[in-house]
Structure formats: structure tokens, C-alpha cells
Amino acid sequence: MSTLGTRRLTLHAGHRLDGRYELLCRYAQGGMATVWLARVQGKHGFEKLYAVKTLLPHLAADEAFRTMFLDEARIASRIRHGNVAEIEDLGEDGGHLYMVIEWIQGDAWSKLCAAIREQGDPIPADLMLHIAAVSCAGLHAAHELTDDFGRLINVVHRDVSPQNIMLTEAGAVKVIDFGIAKAIGRASEHTRAGLIKGKLEYLAPEQALGGEVDRRADVWAVGATLYHIFSGHPPFTGKNDLDVLRRISTRKPPSPLPPTVPKRVADVIMHSLQPDLAARVPSALDLGRMLESVMASHVSPEDLAGVLRRYLKRRMQARHQSIADALRDAAARAALSGGPRSPSQADLPPMRASLPTLPPEAAPLRSQSGVLLPADAPERDESRESLAPPGASTPPPEAAPRLRPIHAAWLALATLVTVGVWSAVVALALQARSDAADPGPDEHAAPALR
């Protein structure tokens, strides 16, 4: 049901969508949606992180974008494969459509390529072929998706690119973002007539020119990505997008790859970039097998993980710290509101850092006791405050602390000594006063001595 016209809540860290998904921090933002780091907590200390994707506010009121968003969830949620990011849930709260996606602890393929180039190191060919081949396995699973009656849905990703291939820190490869995927019965297929969908540098000719597409368009995109990685530029280039489209419309194959690329590798890539559909590699499964056959050596997930640690170590550290900070802030919010806090959050390191890709808040913030506050908020006396441990309640300010036995003994001894000293002083004072009142025998003899 559409919620157009419904007043939308402002999403922020600490907000719980449908009371279940706690938003921890904004992690990324694109042209259509914001991605939040979120978590779900359960009984006995259960806790799991997710990525929650929400439509941008200015698009949430557009029925076409709502339909596109729902299509993505409907299509991608049916794909169950280890190389495709899984859609876990779909909901709407306070006028916000949201999609819950498995949390991928890693970076995009494009980030790895950029880091290698920045170091001035040669591109590890077998590693790139491995990533592409594993991506093909995930795409093939999407292409083979069927409905409840076993009929092919004919899913096509249509936006395969190095930005939409994620590499986890453990060395796994995940295809993400089926936001513009095509499928039979897709409600939003004709909502934007004439709009080119996907990144132009990786689009197959039939897709760039607005023709019908099938799984071979994704085959082209994988080949175009490899072509870009090994040559340093996309298959077709030009002064502007119109010039690129003109070159694509000629339906001629791209220029040959540089001679530094092994011939067997170049042949497979160029086979995937044939404008003639009949001459192109017919499926992602076939392309994946061909890529594996031209690899000089086997690449394991552990090998990929090692390369990621070498080139993206600082990004990993920043991401880990940002997650720790977000969890600490959540723990502080829970403590201040009297809510539960998981034991793991109490043991987080005290250091704070920010992930560079995290967008800043609208107002300047400062940190105090692990809580982000507006810069103009009054200072607190932190020496008088502390966070309660999990499950404990904060005692009232007037509650008196209990004394240990040894402390009570010392206090009693000090009291006895003080009483004794003052008793002696009082006794001496009284004695002196008594002597002054009674002159004694010397007082009568005084006149005889004068």
C-alpha cells in the first residue's frame, strides 16, 4: 500500500525501524538510497549486523521509484547463492520503505583496483580473473531464477560493474544492487521511457541503444570490466556520452587489448565483448568456466583476503573502528535511556575514529562519554557520571555508600581517640578553674612577706 502523503519520520542513529532494526550510523549514500549500518538484538546476548537500504526522502514520494525499490527486493530476495548479497527483509515504517540486506564486511572491487594502481603495482591477472569468474557464478544463479511453477523469470542485472561487486575481508565475492534488474512481470520496467539504465562504460550495445536485453548483457558487462582493468580504459571511449554512444552504435568490437595481456586471456575477454549476440559467450556460467581455464594458477579465498589486507588495510581498520564507535554510541544511548546493553559493547576499545565515507551530520558534533552531542550543548561534569553495567539500575543520588568492616573499625577508633583527647582537655580546664577559685595557705602569708 502506498504511503504517499504520509508524514515521514526523520531517520537518525538510534531509530528503530518497526521496532526491530536499530539504525547505528549512515554508512553510504547513492543517487537513490541511503545505506545504514543496523543491528538486531535478541535474547541471551544475540546480536547481528545488517545493511538497511532506505529510499532518499525526495524520491520516497515518487511512485515510480517506490515501485523500482520494491521490484529490487522482490527479485533479489528470491536469489539464494553464496556469491549474491541476500535480501533478508522488506518493510515500511513512518513513510520510509526499507530493505534489509546481509552486512558485507568488505570493499568494492573498484576500491581494490584503485589501491593497486595507487601503489604502482602490476595488476595481478589471476586474481582479477578469479573475481570475475566467481561473480559469474552469482550472476548465473540470478539468470536461472524461476518462479513458484519452475518457469524462468529471466532476471538480468543490467548494472554489473566493479562498483557492484563486493569483496569481503574473508575473501568472498558478492554481487550486489539489483536495483535496475530486468525480469518478466517487473512493474517498473516502463516507468522511465528512454532512460539508459546502468553505467555507460560497461553497457552492452543492445542495452545502450535501448534494445531488448537478456543474460548476455551481463556477460558483456563482466568482459567490459576486465577489459577496463587490463587496458586502463573502458571498451568504448569518447569526448562525452553522446560520442561514446555513437561508437557503440557502430556495433564493431572494441579495440584489441594491449599485447601485455596473455593471448588466451585476451581471447576470452574479447569473446565476451562481441556486439553480435550470436557470437558472444552465451551465459555467465560459460564465461566463468572459460576464465578459470585461462588462469595460470589457482586463487583461493585466502589468497584474495591476503591481497585485500595488503592494499586496503587502512580502510579495513577505519571500518572496524567506525563499527566499534557506532556500537559504543548505541550502548551509551541505551544506558542513558535505561535500555539493555549487550556485554560485548561494554568491552569495546575506547579509541574513536570516523570512516571517511560516512557523511557528516547536519550540525557540528563533539564527543562526550562516547555520546555524540551538538557542539553547542552545555558541558557536563563527567566526574559525577558513569554508565551502569548491563542489567544494573542507577542508584538515586541520595543513596549512602556502604562501609567495609575495616573502614568502620578505623572510624570507631578515631572516634574513641577524639573523645578521649577532648575529655582530657575538659578535665584539665576544670581543674585549672578550681585551683583559681581556692587561694590556699600562701595567700594568708603574703602580707608578712611585704
C-alpha positions in Angstrom: 0.0 0.0 0.0 1.3 3.4 -0.9 2.0 5.9 1.8 2.2 8.9 -0.5 1.2 12.0 1.6 2.0 10.3 4.9 4.2 12.3 7.2 7.7 10.8 7.2 9.8 10.4 10.3 13.3 11.7 10.2 15.7 8.8 10.4 18.7 9.1 12.7 21.1 6.9 14.6 19.2 5.1 17.3 15.9 5.0 15.4 14.3 1.5 15.3 12.5 0.6 12.1 9.4 -1.3 13.0 10.8 -1.6 16.5 13.3 -4.2 15.4 16.2 -2.8 13.2 18.2 -0.3 15.2 20.0 2.2 12.9 23.6 2.6 14.1 25.0 5.1 11.6 24.7 6.2 8.0 27.3 4.1 6.0 26.9 5.2 2.4 24.6 7.2 0.1 23.9 6.9 -3.6 21.6 8.7 -6.0 18.6 6.6 -5.0 19.0 5.4 -1.4 20.9 5.7 1.8 22.6 2.6 3.3 22.6 2.4 7.1 24.6 0.1 9.4 21.9 -1.5 11.6 21.6 -4.3 14.1 19.0 -6.7 15.5 19.3 -7.8 19.2 17.7 -10.9 20.7 17.7 -12.9 23.8 20.8 -14.2 25.6 23.0 -11.6 24.1 22.2 -12.4 20.4 23.2 -9.6 18.1 23.6 -9.4 14.3 24.6 -6.6 11.9 22.7 -5.7 8.7 22.8 -3.2 6.0 19.5 -1.3 5.7 18.7 0.5 2.5 16.2 3.3 2.6 14.9 5.5 -0.3 16.1 9.1 -0.2 13.3 11.4 1.1 12.9 13.3 -2.2 12.3 10.0 -4.0 10.1 8.3 -1.4 7.1 10.3 -2.7 7.6 9.2 -6.3 5.5 6.1 -7.0 7.8 5.0 -9.8 10.9 4.9 -7.6 8.9 3.2 -4.9 7.9 0.5 -7.4 11.5 0.2 -8.6 12.7 -0.3 -5.0 10.0 -2.9 -4.3 11.0 -4.7 -7.5 14.6 -4.9 -6.4 13.5 -6.5 -3.1 11.1 -8.9 -4.8 13.6 -10.1 -7.4 16.8 -10.2 -5.3 15.1 -11.8 -2.3 14.5 -14.9 -4.3 18.2 -15.4 -5.2 19.9 -17.7 -2.8 23.5 -18.1 -3.7 26.8 -17.6 -1.8 28.0 -15.0 -4.4 24.9 -12.8 -4.2 24.1 -10.4 -1.3 21.0 -11.8 0.3 17.9 -9.7 0.9 16.7 -10.5 4.4 13.6 -8.4 4.9 11.4 -5.6 3.4 9.3 -3.2 5.3 7.9 0.3 5.7 7.9 2.5 8.8 6.9 6.1 9.2 6.7 6.5 5.4 10.1 5.0 4.8 10.5 2.0 2.6 13.4 -0.1 3.7 15.2 -3.2 2.6 17.4 -5.3 5.0 20.5 -6.8 3.3 23.2 -9.0 4.7 26.1 -7.0 6.1 29.1 -7.4 3.8 32.3 -6.6 5.7 34.5 -5.6 2.8 35.0 -3.2 -0.1 34.1 -2.9 -3.8 36.2 -4.5 -6.5 36.8 -1.0 -7.8 38.4 0.0 -4.5 41.0 -2.8 -4.8 41.8 -1.9 -8.3 42.3 1.8 -7.4 44.5 0.9 -4.5 46.7 -1.3 -6.6 47.1 1.5 -9.2 48.0 4.0 -6.5 50.8 1.7 -5.3 52.1 1.5 -8.8 52.0 -2.3 -8.7 51.1 -4.5 -11.7 47.6 -5.9 -11.9 47.5 -9.5 -10.5 45.9 -11.1 -13.6 44.8 -14.4 -12.0 43.3 -12.6 -9.0 41.2 -10.4 -11.3 40.1 -13.4 -13.4 39.1 -15.2 -10.2 36.9 -12.4 -9.0 35.2 -12.2 -12.4 34.7 -15.9 -12.6 33.2 -16.1 -9.1 30.9 -13.1 -9.9 29.7 -15.0 -13.0 28.6 -17.8 -10.6 26.4 -15.4 -8.7 25.0 -13.9 -11.9 24.2 -17.3 -13.3 22.2 -18.1 -10.2 20.2 -14.9 -10.8 19.8 -15.7 -14.5 18.4 -19.2 -13.7 15.9 -17.9 -11.1 12.5 -19.5 -11.5 9.0 -18.7 -10.2 6.9 -21.0 -8.0 6.0 -23.0 -11.0 9.5 -23.6 -12.2 9.4 -21.1 -15.0 12.4 -18.9 -15.8 11.9 -15.3 -14.6 14.7 -14.1 -17.0 16.4 -11.9 -14.5 19.1 -9.6 -15.9 21.2 -7.5 -13.5 21.9 -4.7 -16.1 24.3 -2.8 -13.9 27.2 -5.2 -13.4 30.3 -3.1 -12.7 33.4 -3.2 -10.4 31.4 -0.9 -8.0 28.7 -3.6 -7.6 31.0 -6.5 -6.9 31.9 -6.6 -3.2 35.0 -8.4 -1.8 34.7 -9.5 1.8 37.6 -9.4 4.2 37.4 -13.2 4.3 37.9 -13.4 0.5 34.4 -14.0 -0.6 32.9 -12.3 -3.7 29.3 -10.9 -3.6 27.2 -9.4 -6.4 25.1 -6.5 -5.1 22.4 -4.0 -6.2 19.8 -5.5 -8.4 18.1 -2.1 -8.3 17.6 -1.9 -12.1 17.4 -5.6 -12.8 15.0 -6.7 -15.5 12.6 -9.6 -15.1 9.4 -10.8 -16.6 6.4 -9.0 -14.9 8.6 -6.3 -13.4 6.2 -3.5 -12.5 8.7 -0.6 -13.0 10.1 -1.8 -16.4 8.5 1.0 -18.4 8.4 3.8 -15.8 11.2 5.8 -17.3 10.9 5.6 -21.1 14.1 6.4 -22.9 16.3 6.3 -19.8 19.6 4.5 -20.2 19.9 2.2 -17.1 23.3 1.3 -15.9 26.8 2.7 -16.2 27.5 3.6 -19.8 31.1 2.3 -19.9 30.0 -1.2 -19.2 26.8 -1.4 -21.2 26.3 -3.9 -23.9 25.4 -2.3 -27.3 21.8 -3.6 -27.3 21.3 -2.2 -23.8 22.9 1.2 -24.5 20.8 1.6 -27.6 17.6 0.8 -25.8 17.0 -2.7 -27.3 15.8 -5.9 -25.6 18.4 -7.4 -23.2 18.9 -10.9 -21.9 21.6 -12.6 -19.8 24.2 -11.9 -22.4 24.1 -8.2 -21.5 25.6 -9.2 -18.0 28.2 -11.3 -19.8 29.3 -8.2 -21.8 29.5 -6.2 -18.5 31.8 -8.7 -16.9 34.0 -8.7 -20.0 33.9 -4.9 -20.1 35.0 -4.7 -16.5 38.0 -7.0 -17.2 38.8 -5.0 -20.4 38.9 -1.8 -18.3 41.1 -3.4 -15.7 43.7 -4.8 -18.1 43.7 -1.9 -20.6 43.2 1.1 -18.3 40.1 2.3 -20.1 36.6 1.1 -21.0 35.9 -0.8 -24.3 34.5 2.4 -25.8 35.6 5.9 -25.0 34.8 9.4 -26.4 34.7 13.1 -25.6 31.3 12.7 -24.0 28.5 10.2 -23.5 27.0 11.0 -26.9 30.3 10.3 -28.6 30.6 7.0 -26.7 27.0 6.1 -27.8 28.0 6.9 -31.4 30.9 4.5 -31.2 28.8 1.8 -29.6 26.1 2.2 -32.3 28.6 1.1 -35.0 28.3 -2.4 -33.5 32.0 -3.0 -34.0 34.1 -4.9 -31.4 36.3 -2.8 -29.1 40.0 -2.3 -30.0 42.3 -5.2 -29.2 43.7 -5.4 -25.7 47.4 -4.5 -25.1 50.0 -7.1 -26.0 50.9 -7.3 -22.3 47.7 -9.3 -21.7 48.2 -13.0 -22.3 46.6 -14.1 -25.6 44.4 -16.7 -24.0 43.1 -14.2 -21.5 42.6 -11.6 -24.2 40.7 -14.0 -26.4 38.2 -14.9 -23.7 37.6 -11.2 -22.8 37.1 -10.3 -26.5 34.8 -13.2 -26.9 32.5 -11.8 -24.2 32.6 -8.4 -26.0 31.1 -9.4 -29.3 28.4 -7.0 -30.5 26.8 -9.8 -32.4 24.8 -11.7 -29.7 25.2 -15.0 -31.6 29.0 -14.7 -31.4 29.1 -13.6 -27.7 29.7 -16.0 -24.8 26.2 -17.4 -24.3 26.0 -17.4 -20.5 27.7 -16.3 -17.3 28.3 -19.9 -16.4 30.2 -20.4 -19.7 32.2 -17.2 -19.2 33.1 -18.2 -15.7 34.4 -21.6 -16.8 36.4 -20.0 -19.7 38.0 -17.5 -17.3 39.0 -20.3 -14.9 40.6 -22.3 -17.8 43.0 -19.5 -18.7 44.2 -18.8 -15.2 47.8 -19.6 -14.7 47.3 -20.6 -11.1 44.5 -21.3 -8.7 43.4 -18.4 -6.4 41.7 -19.3 -3.1 39.6 -17.0 -0.9 42.6 -16.9 1.5 44.7 -15.5 -1.4 42.1 -12.8 -2.1 41.8 -12.0 1.6 45.6 -11.5 1.8 45.7 -9.1 -1.1 42.8 -7.1 0.4 44.8 -6.8 3.7 47.8 -5.7 1.8 46.2 -2.9 -0.2 43.1 -2.0 1.8 44.4 -2.3 5.4 43.7 1.3 6.3 40.2 1.1 5.0 39.6 -2.1 7.0 40.9 -0.5 10.2 38.8 2.6 9.7 35.7 0.4 9.0 36.3 -1.7 12.1 36.7 1.5 14.2 33.6 3.1 12.8 31.6 0.0 13.7 33.0 0.0 17.2 32.2 3.7 17.6 28.6 3.1 16.3 28.1 0.2 18.8 29.6 2.3 21.6 27.2 5.2 20.8 24.3 2.7 20.8 25.4 1.4 24.2 25.6 4.9 25.6 22.1 5.7 24.3 20.8 2.5 25.8 22.4 3.3 29.2 21.1 6.9 29.2 17.6 5.7 28.4 17.7 2.7 30.8 17.6 0.2 28.0 19.6 -3.0 27.7 23.2 -3.1 26.6 25.0 -6.2 25.3 28.1 -7.3 27.2 30.2 -7.1 24.0 29.6 -3.4 23.8 31.0 -2.8 27.3 34.4 -4.2 26.2 34.8 -2.1 23.1 38.1 -0.2 22.9 38.0 3.5 24.0 39.6 4.9 20.8 37.3 6.8 18.3 37.7 7.4 14.6 35.5 8.1 11.7 35.2 6.2 8.4 35.9 8.7 5.6 32.9 7.7 3.6 30.5 8.3 6.4 28.5 11.6 5.7 28.8 14.3 8.4 25.8 15.2 10.5 23.9 18.4 9.8 25.3 20.2 12.8 28.9 20.0 14.3 29.3 17.3 16.9 31.5 16.7 19.8 32.1 13.6 21.7 31.4 13.3 25.5 31.5 10.0 27.3 31.1 8.2 24.0 27.9 10.1 23.1 27.7 12.4 20.1 26.2 15.8 21.2 25.5 19.0 19.4 28.5 21.4 19.6 26.5 24.0 21.5 25.2 21.6 24.1 26.2 22.5 27.7 29.2 20.7 29.2 28.6 18.0 31.8 30.6 17.3 34.9 31.7 13.8 33.7 33.4 13.1 37.0 29.9 12.8 38.5 28.6 10.5 35.9 29.1 6.8 34.9 27.4 4.3 32.7 25.6 1.5 34.6 26.7 -2.1 33.8 24.4 -4.4 31.8 21.2 -5.2 33.8 22.0 -2.8 36.6 19.9 0.2 37.7 21.4 3.6 38.6 21.1 4.3 42.4 19.4 7.5 43.4 21.8 10.4 44.2 21.0 10.4 47.9 21.8 6.8 48.5 24.7 6.5 51.0 27.6 4.2 50.2 28.2 1.1 52.4 31.3 0.9 54.5 33.6 -2.0 54.7 34.3 -3.6 58.1 37.9 -2.3 58.2 36.7 1.2 57.4 34.1 1.0 60.2 36.8 -0.2 62.7 39.1 2.7 61.9 36.2 5.2 62.2 35.3 3.8 65.6 39.0 4.0 66.8 39.3 7.6 65.5 36.1 8.5 67.4 37.3 6.9 70.6 40.7 8.8 70.4 38.9 12.0 69.7 36.5 11.6 72.6 39.4 10.7 74.9 41.5 13.7 73.9 38.6 16.1 74.4 37.8 14.5 77.7 41.3 15.1 79.0 41.2 18.7 77.8 37.9 19.4 79.5 39.2 17.8 82.8 42.4 19.9 82.8 40.3 23.0 82.1 38.0 22.3 85.0 41.0 21.6 87.4 42.6 24.9 86.4 39.4 26.8 87.1 39.1 25.0 90.5 42.6 26.0 91.5 42.0 29.6 90.6 38.9 29.8 92.9 40.8 28.3 96.0 43.8 30.6 97.0 45.4 28.1 99.6 47.8 28.9 102.6 50.2 31.0 100.6 47.5 33.7 100.2 47.4 34.4 104.0 51.1 34.6 104.4 51.6 37.2 101.7 51.3 40.3 104.0 54.1 39.2 106.2 56.4 39.0 103.3 55.8 42.5 102.1 
